[in-house]
Amino acid sequence: AQNPNMEQNWNGTSNNGTLLDSNEIDDLVGVIYSVVLVVTLVIVMFSMGCSSDTQKLWFHMKKPWALCTGFLCQAGLMPLSCFLFALAFKMKASHAIAVIMMGSCPGGITSNLATYWMDGDIDLSMCMTTVSTLLSFGTLPLCFFIYTSKWTAAGSISIPFEKIGLTMVSVFVPTSFGLLLNVKWPATARCIAKVGVSLGSFLLIACMVVSIILYKDMWDMDASLLFTGIITPCVGYGFGFLLARMACQSWKRCRTISLETGVQNATMCSTILQVSFPKMMVGEMVFYPMVYSCSFTFFAIVLIAAYRIYRGYRKKTDADLMRTEVVFTALTRESTDGMNTDDFPSSSTEKKMGENDV
């Protein structure tokens, strides 16, 4: 007779418990995914600390014009834009709440990585991420009260203050260690920053690819919700850059504020949805932060690639102009050989070229 303990169901379960069923596998993958995200967060924040300067951080805190501009874009522009999208598409309550929640969350680590790769202001980016997360204790309830009252009763949304506190710790502690390393051993800190940023970027992209593979159903959501999740980061990038430029910020800071505006903390949004609504009601609500996260990561990669191509072209053009000026200066000197050079005063550029040639 066949041993009943060796019988197995074709769905992957076994009577002796040696194999995992599909739900247990999903839970295990979810735990691994969460652990990788936490490790990525720590690596990125430590690397950003190694890339930051305490004096520049303090400068942004003492003269917070750029910081205030970015915070206005992040905590003011994004929730309002999401609210207008919800009204324009006449979304049902669950969809509208998910969209507004995503727009009200503080910044995420993708903006810090993108700022690094786009030669932005790392110190401003770190200040904006830290300040937006800290002030989210107040901005989240305020945005929910203002924008979601049309679809849900006041106080029905639970804000995970413990999660926000843990996020603050995970941002502040590794960043502080990175800053300390940069003060003590700056050369070592720069090397660690390059390796850490590259590793963090790889892990972040890997997490995005895994989420797309594991949660294929998220692309089957309502068309208006899917379109909003894809286009909203672009709205944040674009209007963040324009408002920063209108505030007379430098190009470097404009890029930084743009990235910080378009990138929100999708993990925090998912947590708020899961603790605020029953499991049977969440459905597409939980998938929306995933779509938004994939969207802002994809468009950030596109922006980085475009900037890198432009920077390479600009460097090549500048190098060509420099060589042309050097050749022109040499030919001018040959043609004026034997003449009184006082009759042909050199320009400041030519003088500089001559000194460099020597």
C-alpha positions as a Markdown table, in Angstrom:
| # | Residue | x | y | z |
|---|---|---|---|---|
| 1 | Ala | 0.0 | 0.0 | 0.0 |
| 2 | Gln | 1.2 | 3.5 | -0.7 |
| 3 | Asn | 2.3 | 5.5 | 2.3 |
| 4 | Pro | -0.3 | 8.3 | 2.8 |
| 5 | Asn | 2.4 | 10.5 | 4.3 |
| 6 | Met | 4.1 | 10.5 | 0.9 |
| 7 | Glu | 1.1 | 11.6 | -1.0 |
| 8 | Gln | 1.3 | 15.0 | -2.5 |
| 9 | Asn | -1.2 | 17.4 | -4.1 |
| 10 | Trp | -0.3 | 18.8 | -7.4 |
| 11 | Asn | -0.8 | 22.3 | -6.1 |
| 12 | Gly | 2.5 | 22.1 | -4.3 |
| 13 | Thr | 1.3 | 21.0 | -0.8 |
| 14 | Ser | 2.2 | 17.9 | 1.1 |
| 15 | Asn | 0.8 | 16.1 | 4.1 |
| 16 | Asn | 4.2 | 16.0 | 5.8 |
| 17 | Gly | 4.7 | 19.8 | 5.4 |
| 18 | Thr | 7.9 | 19.6 | 3.5 |
| 19 | Leu | 6.6 | 21.7 | 0.6 |
| 20 | Leu | 5.0 | 25.2 | 0.8 |
| 21 | Asp | 1.6 | 26.0 | -0.7 |
| 22 | Ser | 1.1 | 29.0 | -2.9 |
| 23 | Asn | 0.1 | 31.3 | -0.1 |
| 24 | Glu | 3.1 | 30.4 | 2.0 |
| 25 | Ile | 5.4 | 31.0 | -1.0 |
| 26 | Asp | 3.8 | 34.4 | -1.6 |
| 27 | Asp | 4.3 | 35.3 | 2.0 |
| 28 | Leu | 7.9 | 34.2 | 1.9 |
| 29 | Val | 8.5 | 36.2 | -1.3 |
| 30 | Gly | 6.9 | 39.2 | 0.3 |
| 31 | Val | 9.1 | 39.0 | 3.4 |
| 32 | Ile | 12.2 | 38.6 | 1.2 |
| 33 | Tyr | 11.1 | 41.6 | -0.9 |
| 34 | Ser | 10.5 | 43.7 | 2.2 |
| 35 | Val | 14.0 | 42.8 | 3.6 |
| 36 | Val | 15.7 | 43.7 | 0.3 |
| 37 | Leu | 13.9 | 47.1 | 0.3 |
| 38 | Val | 15.0 | 47.8 | 3.9 |
| 39 | Val | 18.6 | 46.8 | 3.0 |
| 40 | Thr | 18.5 | 49.0 | -0.1 |
| 41 | Leu | 17.2 | 51.9 | 2.0 |
| 42 | Val | 20.1 | 51.6 | 4.5 |
| 43 | Ile | 22.7 | 51.3 | 1.7 |
| 44 | Val | 21.4 | 54.3 | -0.2 |
| 45 | Met | 21.1 | 56.5 | 2.9 |
| 46 | Phe | 24.6 | 55.6 | 4.1 |
| 47 | Ser | 26.0 | 56.3 | 0.6 |
| 48 | Met | 24.1 | 59.6 | 0.5 |
| 49 | Gly | 25.6 | 60.5 | 3.9 |
| 50 | Cys | 29.1 | 59.7 | 2.5 |
| 51 | Ser | 28.3 | 62.1 | -0.4 |
| 52 | Ser | 27.0 | 64.9 | 1.7 |
| 53 | Asp | 28.7 | 67.9 | 3.4 |
| 54 | Thr | 27.7 | 69.0 | 6.9 |
| 55 | Gln | 28.4 | 72.6 | 6.1 |
| 56 | Lys | 26.2 | 72.5 | 3.0 |
| 57 | Leu | 23.4 | 70.7 | 4.9 |
| 58 | Trp | 23.6 | 73.4 | 7.6 |
| 59 | Phe | 23.5 | 76.1 | 4.9 |
| 60 | His | 20.2 | 74.7 | 3.5 |
| 61 | Met | 18.8 | 74.7 | 7.0 |
| 62 | Lys | 19.9 | 78.3 | 7.8 |
| 63 | Lys | 18.8 | 79.7 | 4.4 |
| 64 | Pro | 15.9 | 77.4 | 3.5 |
| 65 | Trp | 14.6 | 79.1 | 0.4 |
| 66 | Ala | 15.3 | 76.2 | -1.8 |
| 67 | Leu | 14.1 | 73.8 | 0.9 |
| 68 | Cys | 10.9 | 75.7 | 1.3 |
| 69 | Thr | 10.4 | 75.8 | -2.5 |
| 70 | Gly | 10.8 | 72.0 | -2.7 |
| 71 | Phe | 8.6 | 71.3 | 0.3 |
| 72 | Leu | 5.8 | 73.5 | -1.3 |
| 73 | Cys | 6.0 | 71.5 | -4.5 |
| 74 | Gln | 6.1 | 68.2 | -2.6 |
| 75 | Ala | 3.4 | 68.8 | 0.1 |
| 76 | Gly | 1.3 | 71.3 | -1.8 |
| 77 | Leu | 1.5 | 70.7 | -5.6 |
| 78 | Met | 1.4 | 66.9 | -5.5 |
| 79 | Pro | -1.7 | 66.3 | -3.3 |
| 80 | Leu | -3.5 | 69.1 | -5.2 |
| 81 | Ser | -2.6 | 67.5 | -8.6 |
| 82 | Cys | -3.8 | 64.1 | -7.4 |
| 83 | Phe | -7.1 | 65.6 | -6.1 |
| 84 | Leu | -7.7 | 67.3 | -9.5 |
| 85 | Phe | -7.0 | 64.0 | -11.3 |
| 86 | Ala | -9.5 | 62.2 | -9.1 |
| 87 | Leu | -12.1 | 64.9 | -9.9 |
| 88 | Ala | -11.4 | 65.0 | -13.6 |
| 89 | Phe | -11.7 | 61.2 | -14.0 |
| 90 | Lys | -14.7 | 61.0 | -11.6 |
| 91 | Met | -13.1 | 58.2 | -9.8 |
| 92 | Lys | -14.9 | 56.1 | -7.3 |
| 93 | Ala | -14.1 | 56.5 | -3.6 |
| 94 | Ser | -11.5 | 53.7 | -3.3 |
| 95 | His | -9.6 | 54.9 | -6.3 |
| 96 | Ala | -9.6 | 58.5 | -5.4 |
| 97 | Ile | -8.4 | 57.9 | -1.9 |
| 98 | Ala | -5.5 | 55.7 | -3.2 |
| 99 | Val | -4.5 | 58.5 | -5.6 |
| 100 | Ile | -4.6 | 61.3 | -3.0 |
| 101 | Met | -2.8 | 59.2 | -0.4 |
| 102 | Met | 0.1 | 58.5 | -2.9 |
| 103 | Gly | 0.4 | 62.2 | -3.6 |
| 104 | Ser | 0.4 | 63.2 | 0.0 |
| 105 | Cys | 3.2 | 60.8 | 1.1 |
| 106 | Pro | 6.8 | 62.2 | 1.7 |
| 107 | Gly | 9.7 | 61.7 | -0.7 |
| 108 | Gly | 11.4 | 58.3 | -1.3 |
| 109 | Ile | 15.0 | 57.2 | -1.8 |
| 110 | Thr | 14.7 | 57.0 | -5.6 |
| 111 | Ser | 15.0 | 60.8 | -5.7 |
| 112 | Asn | 18.2 | 60.7 | -3.8 |
| 113 | Leu | 19.8 | 58.2 | -6.2 |
| 114 | Ala | 18.5 | 60.1 | -9.3 |
| 115 | Thr | 19.9 | 63.3 | -7.9 |
| 116 | Tyr | 23.3 | 61.7 | -7.5 |
| 117 | Trp | 23.3 | 60.4 | -11.1 |
| 118 | Met | 22.1 | 63.8 | -12.5 |
| 119 | Asp | 24.7 | 65.9 | -10.7 |
| 120 | Gly | 22.0 | 67.5 | -8.6 |
| 121 | Asp | 22.3 | 69.0 | -5.1 |
| 122 | Ile | 22.8 | 65.9 | -2.9 |
| 123 | Asp | 22.6 | 68.0 | 0.3 |
| 124 | Leu | 19.4 | 69.7 | -0.7 |
| 125 | Ser | 17.9 | 66.3 | -1.7 |
| 126 | Met | 18.8 | 64.8 | 1.7 |
| 127 | Cys | 17.3 | 67.8 | 3.5 |
| 128 | Met | 14.1 | 67.6 | 1.5 |
| 129 | Thr | 13.7 | 63.8 | 2.1 |
| 130 | Thr | 14.4 | 64.2 | 5.9 |
| 131 | Val | 12.2 | 67.3 | 6.3 |
| 132 | Ser | 9.3 | 65.9 | 4.3 |
| 133 | Thr | 9.3 | 62.7 | 6.3 |
| 134 | Leu | 9.5 | 64.5 | 9.6 |
| 135 | Leu | 6.7 | 66.9 | 8.7 |
| 136 | Ser | 4.5 | 64.1 | 7.4 |
| 137 | Phe | 3.3 | 63.6 | 11.0 |
| 138 | Gly | 1.3 | 66.8 | 10.3 |
| 139 | Thr | 1.0 | 67.1 | 6.5 |
| 140 | Leu | -0.5 | 63.6 | 6.1 |
| 141 | Pro | -3.5 | 64.2 | 8.4 |
| 142 | Leu | -4.0 | 67.7 | 6.9 |
| 143 | Cys | -4.0 | 66.5 | 3.3 |
| 144 | Phe | -6.3 | 63.7 | 4.1 |
| 145 | Phe | -8.7 | 66.1 | 5.9 |
| 146 | Ile | -8.7 | 68.6 | 3.0 |
| 147 | Tyr | -8.8 | 66.3 | 0.0 |
| 148 | Thr | -10.4 | 63.0 | 1.0 |
| 149 | Ser | -13.5 | 64.4 | 2.8 |
| 150 | Lys | -15.5 | 64.2 | -0.4 |
| 151 | Trp | -15.1 | 60.4 | -0.5 |
| 152 | Thr | -14.7 | 59.3 | 3.1 |
| 153 | Ala | -15.5 | 60.4 | 6.7 |
| 154 | Ala | -13.0 | 62.4 | 8.6 |
| 155 | Gly | -10.8 | 60.2 | 10.9 |
| 156 | Ser | -11.5 | 57.0 | 9.0 |
| 157 | Ile | -8.0 | 56.8 | 7.6 |
| 158 | Ser | -5.3 | 55.4 | 10.0 |
| 159 | Ile | -1.9 | 57.0 | 9.8 |
| 160 | Pro | 0.9 | 54.6 | 10.7 |
| 161 | Phe | 2.9 | 57.0 | 12.9 |
| 162 | Glu | 5.1 | 54.0 | 14.0 |
| 163 | Lys | 6.0 | 53.4 | 10.3 |
| 164 | Ile | 6.8 | 57.1 | 9.8 |
| 165 | Gly | 9.0 | 56.9 | 12.9 |
| 166 | Leu | 10.8 | 53.8 | 11.7 |
| 167 | Thr | 11.3 | 55.5 | 8.3 |
| 168 | Met | 12.9 | 58.5 | 10.1 |
| 169 | Val | 15.2 | 56.2 | 12.0 |
| 170 | Ser | 16.2 | 54.3 | 8.8 |
| 171 | Val | 17.0 | 57.6 | 7.1 |
| 172 | Phe | 18.7 | 59.4 | 10.0 |
| 173 | Val | 20.9 | 56.7 | 11.4 |
| 174 | Pro | 22.7 | 55.5 | 8.3 |
| 175 | Thr | 23.0 | 59.0 | 6.9 |
| 176 | Ser | 24.6 | 60.1 | 10.2 |
| 177 | Phe | 27.2 | 57.3 | 10.0 |
| 178 | Gly | 27.9 | 58.3 | 6.4 |
| 179 | Leu | 28.4 | 62.0 | 7.4 |
| 180 | Leu | 30.7 | 61.0 | 10.2 |
| 181 | Leu | 32.8 | 58.8 | 7.8 |
| 182 | Asn | 33.0 | 61.7 | 5.3 |
| 183 | Val | 34.3 | 64.0 | 8.1 |
| 184 | Lys | 36.9 | 61.6 | 9.3 |
| 185 | Trp | 38.0 | 59.9 | 6.1 |
| 186 | Pro | 36.7 | 61.8 | 3.1 |
| 187 | Ala | 38.6 | 59.8 | 0.5 |
| 188 | Thr | 37.3 | 56.5 | 1.8 |
| 189 | Ala | 33.8 | 58.0 | 2.0 |
| 190 | Arg | 33.8 | 59.0 | -1.7 |
| 191 | Cys | 34.8 | 55.5 | -2.7 |
| 192 | Ile | 32.1 | 53.9 | -0.5 |
| 193 | Ala | 29.6 | 56.4 | -1.9 |
| 194 | Lys | 30.3 | 55.4 | -5.5 |
| 195 | Val | 30.0 | 51.6 | -4.7 |
| 196 | Gly | 27.0 | 52.1 | -2.5 |
| 197 | Val | 25.1 | 54.2 | -5.0 |
| 198 | Ser | 25.7 | 51.7 | -7.8 |
| 199 | Leu | 24.7 | 48.8 | -5.6 |
| 200 | Gly | 21.6 | 50.6 | -4.3 |
| 201 | Ser | 20.6 | 51.6 | -7.8 |
| 202 | Phe | 20.9 | 48.0 | -9.0 |
| 203 | Leu | 18.9 | 46.7 | -6.0 |
| 204 | Leu | 16.2 | 49.3 | -6.6 |
| 205 | Ile | 15.8 | 48.4 | -10.3 |
| 206 | Ala | 15.8 | 44.7 | -9.4 |
| 207 | Cys | 13.0 | 45.3 | -6.9 |
| 208 | Met | 11.0 | 47.1 | -9.6 |
| 209 | Val | 11.5 | 44.2 | -12.0 |
| 210 | Val | 10.5 | 41.6 | -9.4 |
| 211 | Ser | 7.4 | 43.5 | -8.4 |
| 212 | Ile | 6.3 | 43.7 | -12.1 |
| 213 | Ile | 6.8 | 40.0 | -12.5 |
| 214 | Leu | 5.1 | 39.0 | -9.2 |
| 215 | Tyr | 2.2 | 41.4 | -9.4 |
| 216 | Lys | 1.2 | 41.3 | -13.1 |
| 217 | Asp | -2.4 | 41.9 | -12.1 |
| 218 | Met | -1.7 | 45.5 | -11.2 |
| 219 | Trp | -1.7 | 46.4 | -14.9 |
| 220 | Asp | -5.3 | 45.2 | -15.2 |
| 221 | Met | -6.7 | 48.0 | -13.1 |
| 222 | Asp | -9.2 | 50.6 | -14.2 |
| 223 | Ala | -7.8 | 52.6 | -17.1 |
| 224 | Ser | -8.2 | 56.0 | -15.4 |
| 225 | Leu | -6.4 | 54.8 | -12.3 |
| 226 | Leu | -3.6 | 53.2 | -14.4 |
| 227 | Phe | -3.2 | 56.4 | -16.5 |
| 228 | Thr | -3.1 | 58.5 | -13.3 |
| 229 | Gly | -0.4 | 56.3 | -11.8 |
| 230 | Ile | 1.8 | 56.6 | -14.9 |
| 231 | Ile | 1.4 | 60.3 | -15.6 |
| 232 | Thr | 1.4 | 61.8 | -12.1 |
| 233 | Pro | 5.2 | 61.4 | -11.6 |
| 234 | Cys | 5.7 | 63.2 | -14.9 |
| 235 | Val | 3.5 | 66.0 | -13.6 |
| 236 | Gly | 5.6 | 66.2 | -10.4 |
| 237 | Tyr | 8.9 | 66.2 | -12.4 |
| 238 | Gly | 7.7 | 68.9 | -14.8 |
| 239 | Phe | 5.9 | 71.3 | -12.5 |
| 240 | Gly | 8.6 | 70.9 | -9.7 |
| 241 | Phe | 11.2 | 72.0 | -12.2 |
| 242 | Leu | 9.1 | 75.0 | -13.4 |
| 243 | Leu | 8.3 | 76.2 | -9.9 |
| 244 | Ala | 11.9 | 75.9 | -8.8 |
| 245 | Arg | 13.0 | 77.9 | -11.8 |
| 246 | Met | 10.3 | 80.5 | -11.1 |
| 247 | Ala | 11.8 | 80.7 | -7.6 |
| 248 | Cys | 15.2 | 81.7 | -9.2 |
| 249 | Gln | 16.9 | 78.4 | -8.2 |
| 250 | Ser | 20.0 | 77.2 | -10.0 |
| 251 | Trp | 19.7 | 74.5 | -12.6 |
| 252 | Lys | 21.3 | 72.1 | -10.2 |
| 253 | Arg | 18.7 | 72.8 | -7.6 |
| 254 | Cys | 15.9 | 72.8 | -10.1 |
| 255 | Arg | 16.8 | 69.2 | -11.1 |
| 256 | Thr | 16.9 | 68.2 | -7.5 |
| 257 | Ile | 13.5 | 69.8 | -6.6 |
| 258 | Ser | 12.0 | 68.3 | -9.7 |
| 259 | Leu | 13.1 | 64.8 | -8.7 |
| 260 | Glu | 12.0 | 65.2 | -5.1 |
| 261 | Thr | 8.6 | 66.4 | -6.2 |
| 262 | Gly | 7.9 | 63.5 | -8.6 |
| 263 | Val | 9.1 | 60.7 | -6.2 |
| 264 | Gln | 6.9 | 59.7 | -3.3 |
| 265 | Asn | 7.2 | 57.0 | -0.6 |
| 266 | Ala | 5.1 | 54.2 | -2.2 |
| 267 | Thr | 5.8 | 51.8 | 0.7 |
| 268 | Met | 4.3 | 54.2 | 3.2 |
| 269 | Cys | 1.2 | 54.6 | 1.0 |
| 270 | Ser | 0.7 | 50.8 | 0.8 |
| 271 | Thr | 1.0 | 50.6 | 4.6 |
| 272 | Ile | -1.6 | 53.3 | 5.1 |
| 273 | Leu | -4.1 | 51.6 | 2.7 |
| 274 | Gln | -3.6 | 48.2 | 4.3 |
| 275 | Val | -4.2 | 49.4 | 7.9 |
| 276 | Ser | -7.1 | 51.7 | 7.0 |
| 277 | Phe | -9.3 | 49.5 | 4.9 |
| 278 | Pro | -10.6 | 45.9 | 5.1 |
| 279 | Lys | -8.8 | 43.4 | 3.0 |
| 280 | Met | -11.8 | 42.8 | 0.7 |
| 281 | Met | -11.9 | 46.5 | -0.1 |
| 282 | Val | -8.3 | 47.2 | -0.8 |
| 283 | Gly | -7.9 | 45.4 | -4.2 |
| 284 | Glu | -6.7 | 47.9 | -6.8 |
| 285 | Met | -5.9 | 50.4 | -4.0 |
| 286 | Val | -2.8 | 48.5 | -3.0 |
| 287 | Phe | -1.7 | 48.0 | -6.6 |
| 288 | Tyr | -1.8 | 51.7 | -7.3 |
| 289 | Pro | 1.4 | 52.6 | -5.3 |
| 290 | Met | 3.2 | 49.8 | -7.2 |
| 291 | Val | 2.2 | 51.3 | -10.6 |
| 292 | Tyr | 3.2 | 54.8 | -9.3 |
| 293 | Ser | 6.6 | 53.4 | -8.1 |
| 294 | Cys | 7.4 | 51.7 | -11.3 |
| 295 | Ser | 6.4 | 54.8 | -13.2 |
| 296 | Phe | 8.6 | 57.3 | -11.3 |
| 297 | Thr | 11.5 | 54.8 | -11.4 |
| 298 | Phe | 11.2 | 54.3 | -15.2 |
| 299 | Phe | 10.9 | 58.0 | -15.9 |
| 300 | Ala | 13.8 | 58.8 | -13.6 |
| 301 | Ile | 16.0 | 56.3 | -15.5 |
| 302 | Val | 14.9 | 58.0 | -18.8 |
| 303 | Leu | 15.8 | 61.5 | -17.3 |
| 304 | Ile | 19.2 | 60.2 | -16.1 |
| 305 | Ala | 20.0 | 58.7 | -19.5 |
| 306 | Ala | 19.0 | 61.9 | -21.3 |
| 307 | Tyr | 21.0 | 64.1 | -18.9 |
| 308 | Arg | 24.1 | 61.8 | -19.3 |
| 309 | Ile | 23.9 | 62.0 | -23.1 |
| 310 | Tyr | 23.5 | 65.8 | -22.9 |
| 311 | Arg | 26.4 | 66.1 | -20.5 |
| 312 | Gly | 28.6 | 64.0 | -22.8 |
| 313 | Tyr | 27.7 | 66.1 | -25.8 |
| 314 | Arg | 28.3 | 69.3 | -23.9 |
| 315 | Lys | 31.7 | 68.2 | -22.8 |
| 316 | Lys | 32.6 | 67.2 | -26.3 |
| 317 | Thr | 31.4 | 70.6 | -27.6 |
| 318 | Asp | 33.3 | 72.5 | -25.0 |
| 319 | Ala | 36.5 | 70.5 | -25.7 |
| 320 | Asp | 36.1 | 71.3 | -29.4 |
| 321 | Leu | 35.7 | 75.0 | -28.7 |
| 322 | Met | 38.7 | 74.9 | -26.5 |
| 323 | Arg | 40.9 | 73.3 | -29.2 |
| 324 | Thr | 39.6 | 75.8 | -31.8 |
| 325 | Glu | 40.5 | 78.7 | -29.6 |
| 326 | Val | 44.0 | 77.3 | -28.9 |
| 327 | Val | 44.6 | 76.8 | -32.7 |
| 328 | Phe | 43.3 | 80.3 | -33.5 |
| 329 | Thr | 45.6 | 81.8 | -30.8 |
| 330 | Ala | 48.6 | 79.9 | -32.2 |
| 331 | Leu | 47.8 | 81.1 | -35.8 |
| 332 | Thr | 47.3 | 84.6 | -34.6 |
| 333 | Arg | 50.7 | 84.6 | -32.9 |
| 334 | Glu | 52.4 | 83.3 | -36.0 |
| 335 | Ser | 50.8 | 86.0 | -38.2 |
| 336 | Thr | 51.9 | 88.7 | -35.9 |
| 337 | Asp | 55.4 | 87.4 | -35.4 |
| 338 | Gly | 57.9 | 90.2 | -35.7 |
| 339 | Met | 55.3 | 92.9 | -35.2 |
| 340 | Asn | 54.8 | 95.0 | -32.1 |
| 341 | Thr | 52.5 | 92.9 | -30.0 |
| 342 | Asp | 51.4 | 96.0 | -28.1 |
| 343 | Asp | 49.4 | 97.0 | -31.2 |
| 344 | Phe | 47.4 | 93.8 | -30.9 |
| 345 | Pro | 46.3 | 93.4 | -27.3 |
| 346 | Ser | 45.2 | 89.9 | -26.5 |
| 347 | Ser | 41.8 | 89.1 | -25.0 |
| 348 | Ser | 41.5 | 87.7 | -21.6 |
| 349 | Thr | 40.6 | 84.3 | -23.1 |
| 350 | Glu | 43.7 | 84.3 | -25.3 |
| 351 | Lys | 45.9 | 85.3 | -22.4 |
| 352 | Lys | 44.5 | 82.4 | -20.4 |
| 353 | Met | 45.1 | 80.0 | -23.3 |
| 354 | Gly | 48.7 | 81.2 | -23.7 |
| 355 | Glu | 49.4 | 80.6 | -20.0 |
| 356 | Asn | 47.9 | 77.1 | -20.3 |
| 357 | Asp | 50.0 | 76.4 | -23.4 |
| 358 | Val | 53.1 | 77.4 | -21.5 |
